[in-house]
Amino acid sequence: MKVLKRTLTGIILLAVLLGFIFLTGLWGGKGQPFFDALLIVVLAVAAYEMIVAVKAKGYRVMLAPVCLAVVAAYPTTVFLGYVGFAVLMAVCLALAFCIFIFDKKVMLKDMLMTSFVILYPVAPIILAMQLTAAYGMIPLLIAAASAMLSDAIAYYAGSAIGGPKIFPTISPKKTYAGSIIGLIGGAAGAMIVYAMFEVAPLPVNAPVKFGEIFPDTYILFYCLVGTAIAVIAEVGDLFASRIKRELEIKDFSKLLGSHGGLLDRLDSIIFAVIFMSVVMAFIPV
């Protein structure tokens, strides 16, 4: 029953996400602001979940730098690109340092935790916004689909097959069998993006298409990138699990019911977004 409920919730969330993705393809790709608005909401909710989670352990996150990042995320990244992203992160961190210097009520642990929240999860989600502004939806969709499908397949395969645990002290449900089969899910997720948005093609804002950039090796490119994301997504999931163990919580919130909080669903995607941003920096487009 729990698995069925989790699956149904996942399908509903996926349907909502696909709706926003299709909106980006309206009016010749000018529907991108609809998805950007969704990312801003995701950014605000994820930051809030992390702030509440660390507050329960005695940390006080300074709101001014985090709020500045959320409010300024869209204009700085969409209109100024990577430079705007870098400047925004530098200004937010500098503001956190200045508040620590001049406000004696702010402790060192609070300043460090504020910096951590800016770097995770705020920075990667803003980076996702910049990624879509510069290259369209396909790079972000590869990151999300590969991470989500590898995570789902690893979960179901691990539950069905069982076997030795990889890191039982950090994430007791992860098995070697699930993680290995999850690699196939990563490659499959990338190929699904190719099939849906390059071959079909379904409506989406996609000025950059890898089938056009690598006409002879696009299948190899998608499979390699998807497999790499599966590995990186696993690391992202373990990183989030370690944070939750340190905070002594099961989920960051109960916003999505059995799926936990929004940040619980983003943990693997966050690292995948960083990876795709690095990949795109080396691809001539």
VOBA-1610 file (N, C-alpha, C; in pm, whole numbers, padded with zeros to 5 digits, always signed):
BEGIN
Met+00083-00121+00000Met+00000+00000+00000Met+00086+00125+00000Lys+00194+00122+00079Lys+00282+00238+00087Lys+00350+00264-00046Val+00395+00154-00112Val+00461+00168-00242Val+00363+00222-00346Leu+00236+00175-00343Leu+00135+00221-00437Leu+00107+00370-00418Lys+00093+00412-00292Lys+00067+00553-00262Lys+00184+00639-00307Arg+00304+00591-00283Arg+00425+00664-00323Arg+00430+00677-00475Thr+00393+00570-00546Thr+00394+00570-00692Thr+00291+00667-00747Leu+00170+00666-00692Leu+00065+00756-00740Leu+00102+00903-00717Thr+00159+00930-00601Thr+00204+01068-00574Thr+00311+01110-00673Gly+00403+01018-00702Gly+00509+01046-00798Gly+00454+01075-00937Ile+00351+01000-00978Ile+00291+01021-01110Ile+00225+01157-01118Ile+00157+01198-01012Ile+00091+01329-01009Ile+00195+01441-01018Leu+00301+01427-00941Leu+00407+01529-00944Leu+00472+01537-01082Leu+00491+01419-01145Leu+00550+01416-01279Leu+00459+01482-01381Ala+00327+01461-01367Ala+00231+01523-01459Ala+00233+01674-01449Val+00241+01725-01326Val+00248+01870-01305Val+00377+01925-01366Leu+00488+01854-01344Leu+00616+01898-01399Leu+00613+01901-01551Leu+00556+01797-01613Leu+00548+01792-01759Leu+00462+01906-01813Gly+00357+01941-01739Gly+00273+02053-01781Gly+00352+02182-01791Phe+00433+02210-01691Phe+00515+02331-01692Phe+00623+02323-01801Ile+00675+02203-01825Ile+00776+02185-01930Ile+00717+02216-02066Phe+00596+02166-02093Phe+00532+02190-02222Phe+00500+02338-02242Leu+00471+02407-02132Leu+00441+02550-02142Leu+00560+02629-02196Thr+00681+02579-02173Thr+00799+02654-02221Thr+00806+02657-02373Gly+00740+02562-02440Gly+00745+02558-02585Gly+00644+02647-02654Leu+00558+02712-02576Leu+00457+02800-02636Leu+00520+02925-02695Trp+00455+02976-02800Trp+00497+03102-02863Trp+00645+03101-02903Gly+00685+02989-02962Gly+00822+02981-03012Gly+00927+02981-02902Gly+00894+02919-02788Gly+00990+02912-02678Gly+00979+03027-02581Lys+00884+03117-02602Lys+00870+03234-02515Lys+00787+03203-02390Gly+00749+03078-02373Gly+00675+03040-02252Gly+00766+03000-02137Gln+00897+03020-02152Gln+00994+02984-02049Gln+00965+03046-01913Pro+00914+03172-01906Pro+00886+03232-01775Pro+00792+03150-01687Phe+00704+03068-01747Phe+00617+02982-01666Phe+00701+02884-01584Phe+00798+02823-01649Phe+00883+02727-01579Phe+00975+02799-01482Asp+01023+02917-01520Asp+01109+02995-01430Asp+01033+03031-01302Ala+00905+03062-01316Ala+00824+03092-01198Ala+00816+02970-01106Leu+00803+02851-01167Leu+00802+02728-01088Leu+00934+02710-01015Leu+01045+02738-01083Leu+01176+02725-01019Leu+01192+02821-00902Ile+01137+02941-00914Ile+01145+03038-00805Ile+01068+02986-00683Val+00951+02928-00708Val+00873+02870-00598Val+00950+02754-00535Val+01007+02669-00619Val+01088+02557-00569Val+01205+02607-00486Leu+01270+02711-00534Leu+01383+02771-00463Leu+01342+02820-00325Ala+01232+02893-00319Ala+01185+02948-00191Ala+01145+02838-00094Val+01074+02736-00143Val+01029+02627-00056Val+01148+02545-00005Ala+01242+02514-00094Ala+01359+02434-00055Ala+01442+02508+00049Ala+01461+02639+00029Ala+01537+02718+00126Ala+01464+02720+00260Tyr+01333+02736+00257Tyr+01253+02737+00381Tyr+01264+02604+00455Glu+01255+02493+00380Glu+01265+02361+00443Glu+01399+02343+00514Met+01506+02386+00448Met+01639+02372+00508Met+01653+02461+00631Ile+01603+02583+00623Ile+01611+02677+00736Ile+01537+02620+00858Val+01416+02567+00835Val+01338+02509+00945Val+01407+02387+01002Ala+01466+02305+00914Ala+01531+02181+00958Ala+01651+02210+01048Val+01734+02307+01010Val+01854+02336+01090Val+01820+02416+01215Lys+01709+02490+01210Lys+01667+02567+01328Lys+01634+02474+01444Ala+01578+02357+01412Ala+01542+02260+01516Ala+01664+02207+01590Lys+01783+02220+01529Lys+01907+02176+01593Lys+01986+02291+01654Gly+01923+02407+01664Gly+01986+02519+01733Gly+02061+02617+01645Tyr+02049+02604+01513Tyr+02115+02699+01423Tyr+02019+02811+01386Arg+02071+02932+01376Arg+01988+03046+01335Arg+02040+03099+01202Val+01968+03072+01096Val+02008+03117+00963Val+01968+03263+00944Met+02062+03344+00899Met+02033+03485+00870Met+01946+03494+00745Leu+01830+03554+00757Leu+01734+03554+00647Leu+01769+03650+00534Ala+01835+03761+00566Ala+01862+03863+00464Ala+01939+03809+00344Pro+02052+03739+00363Pro+02125+03688+00246Pro+02046+03585+00166Val+01971+03499+00236Val+01894+03395+00168Val+01779+03459+00089Cys+01709+03554+00150Cys+01600+03622+00082Cys+01650+03700-00039Leu+01766+03762-00026Leu+01826+03834-00138Leu+01851+03739-00255Ala+01902+03621-00226Ala+01929+03522-00331Ala+01801+03481-00402Val+01694+03459-00324Val+01567+03416-00382Val+01507+03527-00469Val+01507+03650-00418Val+01445+03762-00488Val+01523+03800-00614Ala+01655+03798-00604Ala+01739+03843-00717Ala+01777+03731-00813Ala+01734+03609-00784Ala+01776+03494-00867Ala+01738+03512-01013Tyr+01613+03547-01040Tyr+01567+03554-01178Tyr+01636+03664-01259Pro+01632+03788-01214Pro+01693+03893-01298Pro+01844+03877-01318Thr+01915+03836-01214Thr+02061+03827-01226Thr+02105+03713-01318Thr+02039+03598-01307Thr+02083+03483-01387Thr+02028+03486-01529Val+01902+03526-01545Val+01841+03524-01678Val+01899+03633-01768Phe+01928+03750-01710Phe+01976+03861-01792Phe+02128+03876-01792Leu+02196+03821-01692Leu+02341+03837-01684Leu+02418+03705-01694Gly+02347+03593-01697Gly+02411+03464-01718Gly+02497+03420-01601Tyr+02605+03348-01636Tyr+02694+03295-01532Tyr+02756+03407-01449Val+02783+03520-01513Val+02840+03633-01439Val+02743+03680-01332Gly+02616+03691-01369Gly+02514+03732-01272Gly+02501+03633-01159Phe+02507+03504-01192Phe+02501+03400-01089Phe+02618+03412-00992Ala+02738+03427-01046Ala+02858+03437-00963Ala+02854+03562-00874Val+02812+03674-00931Val+02803+03799-00854Val+02701+03786-00743Leu+02585+03727-00774Leu+02480+03712-00673Leu+02528+03627-00557Met+02594+03515-00587Met+02644+03427-00480Met+02749+03501-00395Ala+02837+03577-00461Ala+02941+03651-00389Ala+02880+03757-00298Val+02779+03828-00348Val+02715+03933-00269Val+02642+03874-00149Cys+02572+03763-00170Cys+02497+03700-00061Cys+02591+03648+00048Leu+02701+03585+00008Leu+02798+03538+00106Leu+02865+03654+00178Ala+02899+03759+00104Ala+02960+03877+00165Ala+02866+03941+00266Leu+02736+03944+00234Leu+02637+04001+00326Leu+02631+03918+00455Ala+02636+03786+00440Ala+02636+03698+00559Ala+02759+03725+00645Phe+02874+03744+00582Phe+02997+03773+00657Phe+02988+03907+00729Cys+02932+04008+00661Cys+02921+04141+00720Cys+02826+04141+00840Ile+02715+04070+00827Ile+02621+04062+00940Ile+02689+03997+01059Phe+02768+03893+01033Phe+02842+03825+01141Phe+02942+03920+01207Ile+03006+04003+01128Ile+03108+04095+01182Ile+03046+04200+01273Phe+02932+04256+01231Phe+02878+04371+01301Phe+02763+04340+01397Asp+02710+04219+01392Asp+02602+04181+01483Asp+02658+04079+01583Lys+02678+04123+01705Lys+02738+04036+01806Lys+02647+03922+01849Lys+02518+03932+01814Lys+02425+03825+01849Lys+02439+03704+01756Val+02500+03727+01642Val+02517+03619+01544Val+02643+03540+01578Met+02627+03411+01600Met+02739+03326+01635Met+02805+03270+01509Leu+02927+03221+01525Leu+03002+03167+01412Leu+02926+03053+01345Lys+02867+02965+01426Lys+02795+02851+01369Lys+02676+02898+01285Asp+02615+03011+01322Asp+02503+03064+01246Asp+02549+03120+01111Met+02662+03189+01112Met+02716+03241+00987Met+02755+03128+00893Leu+02818+03023+00948Leu+02857+02909+00865Leu+02735+02836+00810Met+02632+02822+00893Met+02511+02755+00845Met+02440+02839+00740Thr+02440+02970+00755Thr+02381+03057+00653Thr+02454+03041+00521Ser+02585+03036+00526Ser+02666+03016+00405Ser+02635+02881+00343Phe+02616+02781+00428Phe+02584+02647+00378Phe+02450+02646+00306Val+02349+02711+00362Val+02216+02715+00299Val+02223+02787+00165Ile+02305+02892+00156Ile+02322+02962+00029Ile+02384+02870-00076Leu+02479+02788-00033Leu+02546+02697-00126Leu+02463+02572-00152Tyr+02381+02532-00055Tyr+02297+02412-00069Tyr+02172+02429+00017Pro+02056+02445-00044Pro+02023+02416-00183Pro+02009+02536-00275Val+02031+02659-00224Val+01996+02778-00301Val+02075+02789-00432Ala+02207+02781-00425Ala+02291+02801-00543Ala+02260+02704-00657Pro+02250+02573-00633Pro+02222+02482-00745Pro+02087+02506-00812Ile+01986+02545-00735Ile+01855+02571-00795Ile+01861+02696-00881Ile+01933+02797-00836Ile+01953+02916-00920Ile+02032+02880-01045Leu+02128+02790-01029Leu+02207+02744-01143Leu+02118+02675-01246Ala+02016+02604-01200Ala+01920+02541-01292Ala+01847+02646-01374Met+01814+02757-01310Met+01748+02866-01379Met+01840+02925-01486Gln+01966+02941-01452Gln+02063+02994-01548Gln+02085+02897-01663Leu+02083+02767-01632Leu+02103+02664-01734Leu+01995+02671-01840Thr+01869+02689-01798Thr+01759+02697-01894Thr+01763+02829-01972Ala+01806+02935-01907Ala+01814+03064-01974Ala+01919+03062-02085Ala+02029+02992-02063Ala+02139+02990-02159Ala+02120+02885-02268Tyr+02064+02768-02233Tyr+02063+02655-02327Tyr+01924+02595-02351Gly+01821+02649-02290Gly+01691+02589-02305Gly+01670+02476-02205Met+01567+02397-02228Met+01523+02300-02129Met+01596+02166-02134Ile+01651+02127-02249Ile+01701+01991-02263Ile+01813+01956-02165Pro+01916+02040-02143Pro+02019+02003-02044Pro+01962+01981-01905Leu+01868+02066-01863Leu+01807+02049-01731Leu+01720+01924-01728Leu+01650+01896-01837Leu+01566+01777-01842Leu+01649+01650-01836Ile+01765+01650-01898Ile+01854+01534-01889Ile+01895+01513-01744Ala+01934+01621-01677Ala+01974+01612-01536Ala+01860+01557-01451Ala+01741+01612-01469Ala+01627+01572-01386Ala+01580+01430-01419Ala+01565+01398-01547Ala+01514+01266-01586Ala+01611+01156-01548Ser+01739+01176-01574Ser+01838+01073-01541Ser+01845+01050-01391Ala+01844+01159-01314Ala+01850+01146-01168Ala+01724+01080-01112Met+01608+01123-01160Met+01482+01071-01108Met+01462+00924-01145Leu+01492+00889-01272Leu+01469+00751-01314Leu+01570+00656-01250Ser+01694+00700-01239Ser+01794+00615-01173Ser+01758+00593-01027Asp+01708+00699-00962Asp+01667+00688-00822Asp+01546+00595-00807Ala+01448+00608-00898Ala+01328+00524-00891Ala+01361+00378-00917Ile+01439+00352-01021Ile+01473+00213-01054Ile+01559+00152-00945Ala+01652+00230-00891Ala+01736+00179-00782Ala+01650+00145-00660Tyr+01549+00228-00633Tyr+01460+00205-00519Tyr+01381+00075-00536Tyr+01317+00058-00653Tyr+01235-00060-00675Tyr+01320-00186-00689Ala+01433-00175-00759Ala+01522-00291-00775Ala+01581-00332-00641Gly+01622-00234-00562Gly+01677-00264-00431Gly+01575-00328-00339Ser+01450-00281-00348Ser+01343-00338-00264Ser+01310-00481-00306Ala+01317-00507-00438Ala+01280-00639-00489Ala+01392-00741-00471Ile+01515-00698-00499Ile+01628-00791-00496Ile+01690-00801-00357Gly+01701-00686-00290Gly+01765-00684-00158Gly+01915-00700-00171Gly+01976-00765-00075Gly+02120-00787-00080Gly+02196-00692+00009Pro+02329-00695+00000Pro+02414-00612+00088Pro+02388-00462+00070Lys+02399-00389+00181Lys+02382-00244+00180Lys+02514-00176+00146Ile+02504-00062+00078Ile+02626+00011+00042Ile+02678+00091+00161Phe+02594+00180+00213Phe+02632+00264+00327Phe+02521+00256+00432Pro+02515+00148+00506Pro+02404+00128+00600Pro+02395+00233+00709Thr+02507+00295+00745Thr+02503+00395+00851Thr+02450+00530+00801Ile+02453+00552+00669Ile+02406+00678+00612Ile+02267+00661+00551Ser+02254+00561+00464Ser+02127+00535+00396Ser+02101+00385+00398Pro+02032+00336+00500Pro+02019+00191+00521Pro+01941+00117+00414Lys+01868+00186+00327Lys+01788+00118+00226Lys+01862+00097+00094Lys+01975+00160+00076Lys+02047+00151-00051Lys+02128+00022-00057Thr+02111-00050-00168Thr+02182-00176-00187Thr+02273-00167-00309Tyr+02369-00258-00315Tyr+02456-00264-00432Tyr+02376-00296-00559Ala+02282-00389-00547Ala+02201-00429-00662Ala+02121-00311-00716Gly+02056-00237-00625Gly+01976-00123-00667Gly+02060-00016-00734Ser+02177+00012-00679Ser+02263+00116-00734Ser+02316+00079-00872Ile+02353-00048-00891Ile+02404-00092-01021Ile+02295-00085-01127Ile+02177-00135-01093Ile+02066-00129-01189Ile+02023+00016-01213Gly+02042+00101-01112Gly+02009+00242-01128Gly+02090+00311-01237Leu+02208+00259-01268Leu+02289+00315-01377Leu+02216+00304-01510Ile+02146+00191-01527Ile+02066+00174-01649Ile+01955+00278-01654Gly+01897+00304-01536Gly+01792+00405-01529Gly+01842+00543-01568Gly+01965+00577-01530Gly+02021+00706-01567Gly+02034+00721-01717Ala+02088+00618-01784Ala+02101+00621-01929Ala+01964+00624-01996Ala+01870+00547-01942Ala+01734+00543-01998Ala+01665+00679-01984Gly+01686+00744-01870Gly+01626+00876-01850Gly+01674+00976-01954Ala+01804+00975-01984Ala+01858+01065-02085Ala+01801+01034-02222Met+01789+00906-02255Met+01736+00868-02386Met+01588+00900-02399Ile+01515+00895-02289Ile+01373+00933-02292Ile+01360+01081-02326Val+01448+01163-02270Val+01448+01306-02302Val+01474+01325-02451Tyr+01570+01251-02505Tyr+01599+01260-02648Tyr+01478+01220-02731Ala+01415+01108-02695Ala+01300+01058-02771Ala+01182+01154-02766Met+01158+01213-02648Met+01042+01300-02630Met+01060+01437-02691Phe+01180+01494-02677Phe+01196+01635-02711Phe+01288+01662-02830Glu+01347+01555-02887Glu+01423+01575-03010Glu+01364+01494-03124Val+01320+01373-03096Val+01265+01287-03200Val+01118+01318-03221Ala+01038+01324-03113Ala+00893+01334-03126Ala+00847+01451-03216Pro+00884+01576-03203Pro+00929+01634-03076Pro+00810+01698-03004Leu+00802+01677-02875Leu+00699+01742-02796Leu+00735+01889-02774Pro+00635+01974-02751Pro+00664+02118-02737Pro+00749+02149-02616Val+00861+02216-02638Val+00950+02255-02530Val+01045+02361-02583Asn+01090+02448-02497Asn+01189+02548-02535Asn+01325+02479-02546Ala+01370+02453-02668Ala+01492+02375-02687Ala+01579+02432-02799Pro+01642+02548-02775Pro+01734+02601-02877Pro+01859+02517-02895Val+01896+02440-02792Val+02012+02352-02798Val+01964+02207-02797Lys+02000+02133-02904Lys+01966+01992-02914Lys+02093+01913-02943Phe+02118+01812-02861Phe+02244+01738-02873Phe+02247+01647-02995Gly+02130+01612-03047Gly+02126+01534-03170Gly+02181+01612-03287Glu+02169+01746-03280Glu+02222+01832-03385Glu+02370+01863-03362Ile+02410+01872-03236Ile+02550+01903-03203Ile+02639+01781-03228Phe+02588+01661-03193Phe+02663+01537-03212Phe+02582+01443-03303Pro+02571+01474-03431Pro+02485+01395-03520Pro+02526+01249-03535Asp+02654+01219-03514Asp+02702+01081-03533Asp+02716+01004-03402Thr+02722+01074-03292Thr+02747+01007-03163Thr+02647+01048-03055Tyr+02530+01096-03095Tyr+02436+01147-02996Tyr+02388+01039-02899Ile+02371+00914-02949Ile+02326+00807-02860Ile+02431+00779-02753Leu+02557+00774-02795Leu+02666+00753-02700Leu+02672+00867-02600Phe+02654+00990-02650Phe+02658+01108-02561Phe+02548+01098-02455Tyr+02426+01072-02498Tyr+02314+01066-02404Tyr+02334+00954-02301Cys+02379+00838-02348Cys+02397+00725-02256Cys+02508+00751-02155Leu+02619+00807-02201Leu+02731+00835-02110Leu+02693+00940-02008Val+02630+01047-02054Val+02589+01154-01963Val+02486+01102-01863Gly+02389+01024-01911Gly+02287+00969-01822Gly+02345+00876-01718Thr+02442+00793-01758Thr+02506+00702-01664Thr+02587+00779-01560Ala+02660+00881-01606Ala+02738+00964-01514Ala+02647+01034-01413Ile+02532+01081-01461Ile+02437+01149-01371Ile+02383+01052-01268Ala+02363+00926-01306Ala+02314+00825-01211Ala+02412+00811-01094Val+02541+00812-01125Val+02643+00802-01019Val+02641+00928-00933Ile+02639+01043-00998Ile+02643+01171-00926Ile+02515+01190-00844Ala+02402+01147-00899Ala+02275+01158-00826Ala+02279+01074-00699Glu+02345+00957-00706Glu+02360+00872-00589Glu+02439+00944-00480Val+02544+01015-00522Val+02625+01092-00427Val+02540+01203-00365Gly+02459+01270-00449Gly+02372+01375-00398Gly+02271+01324-00298Asp+02218+01205-00324Asp+02122+01144-00233Asp+02188+01108-00100Leu+02309+01055-00107Leu+02383+01020+00015Leu+02420+01146+00095Phe+02452+01253+00022Phe+02486+01379+00089Phe+02366+01430+00168Ala+02248+01427+00106Ala+02127+01471+00176Ala+02095+01379+00293Ser+02118+01248+00275Ser+02093+01153+00384Ser+02184+01182+00503Arg+02310+01216+00472Arg+02403+01247+00581Arg+02359+01373+00655Ile+02311+01472+00582Ile+02261+01595+00646Ile+02145+01562+00740Lys+02053+01480+00691Lys+01936+01446+00773Lys+01975+01365+00896Arg+02076+01282+00884Arg+02123+01207+01001Arg+02186+01301+01103Glu+02260+01400+01054Glu+02320+01498+01146Glu+02213+01580+01216Leu+02105+01608+01144Leu+01995+01687+01201Leu+01894+01601+01275Glu+01912+01469+01265Glu+01824+01372+01331Glu+01679+01386+01285Ile+01662+01391+01153Ile+01528+01397+01095Ile+01517+01291+00986Lys+01394+01248+00956Lys+01373+01150+00849Lys+01356+01219+00715Asp+01280+01329+00715Asp+01256+01407+00593Asp+01273+01555+00626Phe+01298+01635+00522Phe+01313+01778+00544Phe+01179+01843+00578Ser+01069+01783+00531Ser+00935+01828+00569Ser+00835+01720+00527Lys+00707+01744+00549Lys+00602+01650+00511Lys+00516+01708+00399Leu+00571+01801+00325Leu+00496+01871+00221Leu+00436+01776+00118Leu+00511+01672+00080Leu+00468+01579-00025Leu+00426+01444+00032Gly+00387+01442+00156Gly+00339+01318+00217Gly+00448+01214+00230Ser+00424+01096+00170Ser+00521+00986+00181Ser+00651+01016+00109His+00651+01114+00021His+00773+01154-00050His+00858+01249+00033Gly+00808+01289+00149Gly+00883+01384+00231Gly+00863+01526+00185Gly+00969+01606+00195Gly+00962+01745+00153Gly+01008+01763+00010Leu+00996+01884-00039Leu+01041+01914-00175Leu+01191+01889-00188Leu+01265+01926-00086Leu+01410+01908-00088Leu+01448+01760-00089Asp+01364+01675-00033Asp+01388+01531-00038Asp+01380+01478-00180Arg+01300+01541-00265Arg+01286+01500-00405Arg+01395+01563-00492Leu+01459+01668-00443Leu+01559+01738-00522Leu+01701+01695-00492Asp+01721+01614-00387Asp+01857+01587-00341Asp+01947+01530-00450Ser+01896+01436-00530Ser+01979+01379-00637Ser+01987+01472-00757Ile+01880+01547-00784Ile+01877+01636-00901Ile+01973+01752-00882Ile+01990+01800-00759Ile+02076+01915-00732Ile+02218+01890-00781Phe+02274+01775-00748Phe+02409+01745-00793Phe+02414+01722-00943Ala+02306+01667-01001Ala+02299+01645-01145Ala+02299+01777-01221Val+02233+01879-01166Val+02231+02012-01228Val+02371+02072-01231Ile+02443+02058-01122Ile+02581+02108-01118Ile+02665+02038-01224Phe+02648+01906-01236Phe+02723+01829-01335Phe+02691+01876-01477Met+02563+01895-01509Met+02525+01938-01644Met+02575+02079-01674Ser+02582+02164-01573Ser+02636+02298-01594Ser+02784+02291-01632Val+02857+02199-01569Val+02998+02180-01604Val+03010+02123-01745Val+02927+02025-01777Val+02928+01965-01912Val+02903+02070-02018Met+02803+02155-01998Met+02768+02257-02098Met+02878+02360-02117Ala+02961+02379-02014Ala+03071+02475-02026Ala+03176+02429-02126Phe+03177+02297-02156Phe+03278+02242-02247Phe+03220+02203-02383Ile+03091+02229-02405Ile+03028+02194-02531Ile+03010+02319-02617Pro+03062+02317-02740Pro+03047+02435-02826Pro+02904+02447-02879Val+02835+02550-02835Val+02697+02571-02880Val+02681+02713-02932
//
